[in-house]
Amino acid sequence: MGEVAPRPIRADFTKMNAVKDRLRDKGIIAHTRSRGPGQSWQSLCILMGTEKAILAACDEPDNVHESAGNNIADDVKTTELWKGTPTDMVETDGGAGSNTVISPTMFREFCLPYDRRQNEAFHACGLKVVCHLCGDS
């Protein structure tokens, strides 16, 4: 926990604009983002390993919340660069947040509050958000 990842300072929509020009109204441009597939918990699992993240959530929940809070704060700042993106929607979440990996109770505590903050930032940029969770959820 407490690892730092570089944060982008600008967004280049050149390739997305080219795709949008080519597709016109015949397709949807979806984008995934974050350090992982787009969720603070998933990012933490990528950084730490899923088993270690789950054990840390049980043994050191305050540290996990601090790390998730740092992840989402970085994601929100980066999302501000997305204003004007030609993307139609953003895909968030990931397999580590599904109920085949963690319990619904862990999801409510360690995923949902951060997902809400992230989704608010995407909505502020005018983006639609799609939640993707693999498995049985």
Contacts in CASP RR format, 6 or more apart in sequence:
PFRMAT RR
TARGET T0000
AUTHOR 0000-0000-0000
METHOD contacts of the structure
MODEL  1
MGEVAPRPIRADFTKMNAVKDRLRDKGIIAHTRSRGPGQSWQSLCILMGT
EKAILAACDEPDNVHESAGNNIADDVKTTELWKGTPTDMVETDGGAGSNT
VISPTMFREFCLPYDRRQNEAFHACGLKVVCHLCGDS
1 44 0 8 1.000
1 47 0 8 1.000
1 48 0 8 1.000
1 56 0 8 1.000
1 63 0 8 1.000
1 64 0 8 1.000
1 66 0 8 1.000
1 67 0 8 1.000
2 66 0 8 1.000
2 67 0 8 1.000
2 70 0 8 1.000
3 47 0 8 1.000
5 35 0 8 1.000
5 74 0 8 1.000
7 74 0 8 1.000
7 77 0 8 1.000
7 78 0 8 1.000
8 78 0 8 1.000
8 81 0 8 1.000
9 81 0 8 1.000
10 81 0 8 1.000
11 81 0 8 1.000
11 82 0 8 1.000
11 85 0 8 1.000
13 84 0 8 1.000
13 85 0 8 1.000
13 86 0 8 1.000
16 29 0 8 1.000
16 31 0 8 1.000
16 85 0 8 1.000
16 86 0 8 1.000
16 87 0 8 1.000
17 86 0 8 1.000
19 29 0 8 1.000
19 86 0 8 1.000
20 29 0 8 1.000
20 86 0 8 1.000
23 29 0 8 1.000
28 88 0 8 1.000
28 89 0 8 1.000
29 86 0 8 1.000
29 87 0 8 1.000
29 88 0 8 1.000
29 89 0 8 1.000
30 87 0 8 1.000
30 88 0 8 1.000
30 89 0 8 1.000
30 90 0 8 1.000
30 91 0 8 1.000
30 130 0 8 1.000
31 85 0 8 1.000
31 87 0 8 1.000
31 89 0 8 1.000
31 90 0 8 1.000
31 91 0 8 1.000
32 38 0 8 1.000
32 90 0 8 1.000
32 91 0 8 1.000
32 92 0 8 1.000
33 75 0 8 1.000
33 78 0 8 1.000
33 79 0 8 1.000
33 90 0 8 1.000
34 40 0 8 1.000
34 42 0 8 1.000
34 43 0 8 1.000
34 71 0 8 1.000
34 75 0 8 1.000
34 92 0 8 1.000
34 118 0 8 1.000
35 43 0 8 1.000
35 46 0 8 1.000
35 47 0 8 1.000
35 71 0 8 1.000
36 42 0 8 1.000
36 43 0 8 1.000
36 46 0 8 1.000
36 94 0 8 1.000
37 91 0 8 1.000
37 92 0 8 1.000
37 93 0 8 1.000
37 94 0 8 1.000
37 95 0 8 1.000
37 132 0 8 1.000
38 75 0 8 1.000
38 91 0 8 1.000
38 92 0 8 1.000
38 93 0 8 1.000
38 94 0 8 1.000
38 118 0 8 1.000
39 92 0 8 1.000
39 93 0 8 1.000
39 94 0 8 1.000
39 96 0 8 1.000
39 97 0 8 1.000
39 111 0 8 1.000
39 114 0 8 1.000
39 115 0 8 1.000
39 118 0 8 1.000
40 68 0 8 1.000
40 69 0 8 1.000
40 71 0 8 1.000
40 72 0 8 1.000
40 75 0 8 1.000
40 111 0 8 1.000
40 114 0 8 1.000
40 115 0 8 1.000
40 118 0 8 1.000
41 53 0 8 1.000
41 68 0 8 1.000
41 96 0 8 1.000
41 97 0 8 1.000
41 102 0 8 1.000
41 110 0 8 1.000
41 111 0 8 1.000
41 114 0 8 1.000
42 93 0 8 1.000
42 94 0 8 1.000
42 95 0 8 1.000
42 96 0 8 1.000
42 97 0 8 1.000
43 71 0 8 1.000
44 53 0 8 1.000
44 64 0 8 1.000
44 67 0 8 1.000
44 68 0 8 1.000
44 71 0 8 1.000
45 53 0 8 1.000
45 96 0 8 1.000
48 56 0 8 1.000
50 96 0 8 1.000
50 101 0 8 1.000
53 64 0 8 1.000
53 96 0 8 1.000
54 101 0 8 1.000
54 102 0 8 1.000
54 106 0 8 1.000
56 63 0 8 1.000
56 64 0 8 1.000
57 64 0 8 1.000
57 102 0 8 1.000
57 106 0 8 1.000
57 109 0 8 1.000
57 110 0 8 1.000
61 109 0 8 1.000
61 110 0 8 1.000
64 110 0 8 1.000
65 110 0 8 1.000
68 110 0 8 1.000
68 114 0 8 1.000
69 114 0 8 1.000
71 114 0 8 1.000
72 114 0 8 1.000
72 117 0 8 1.000
72 118 0 8 1.000
75 118 0 8 1.000
75 121 0 8 1.000
76 117 0 8 1.000
76 118 0 8 1.000
76 121 0 8 1.000
79 118 0 8 1.000
79 121 0 8 1.000
79 122 0 8 1.000
79 124 0 8 1.000
79 125 0 8 1.000
80 121 0 8 1.000
80 125 0 8 1.000
82 122 0 8 1.000
82 125 0 8 1.000
82 127 0 8 1.000
83 125 0 8 1.000
84 125 0 8 1.000
85 125 0 8 1.000
85 127 0 8 1.000
87 127 0 8 1.000
88 127 0 8 1.000
88 128 0 8 1.000
89 127 0 8 1.000
89 128 0 8 1.000
89 129 0 8 1.000
89 130 0 8 1.000
90 122 0 8 1.000
90 127 0 8 1.000
90 128 0 8 1.000
90 129 0 8 1.000
90 130 0 8 1.000
91 130 0 8 1.000
91 131 0 8 1.000
91 132 0 8 1.000
92 115 0 8 1.000
92 118 0 8 1.000
92 119 0 8 1.000
92 122 0 8 1.000
92 129 0 8 1.000
92 130 0 8 1.000
92 131 0 8 1.000
92 132 0 8 1.000
93 111 0 8 1.000
93 115 0 8 1.000
93 131 0 8 1.000
93 132 0 8 1.000
93 133 0 8 1.000
94 132 0 8 1.000
94 133 0 8 1.000
94 134 0 8 1.000
95 101 0 8 1.000
95 133 0 8 1.000
95 134 0 8 1.000
95 135 0 8 1.000
96 102 0 8 1.000
97 107 0 8 1.000
97 111 0 8 1.000
97 133 0 8 1.000
97 137 0 8 1.000
98 133 0 8 1.000
98 134 0 8 1.000
98 135 0 8 1.000
98 136 0 8 1.000
98 137 0 8 1.000
99 107 0 8 1.000
99 133 0 8 1.000
99 135 0 8 1.000
99 136 0 8 1.000
99 137 0 8 1.000
100 134 0 8 1.000
100 135 0 8 1.000
100 136 0 8 1.000
100 137 0 8 1.000
102 110 0 8 1.000
102 111 0 8 1.000
107 137 0 8 1.000
115 131 0 8 1.000
119 129 0 8 1.000
122 128 0 8 1.000
122 129 0 8 1.000
123 129 0 8 1.000
END
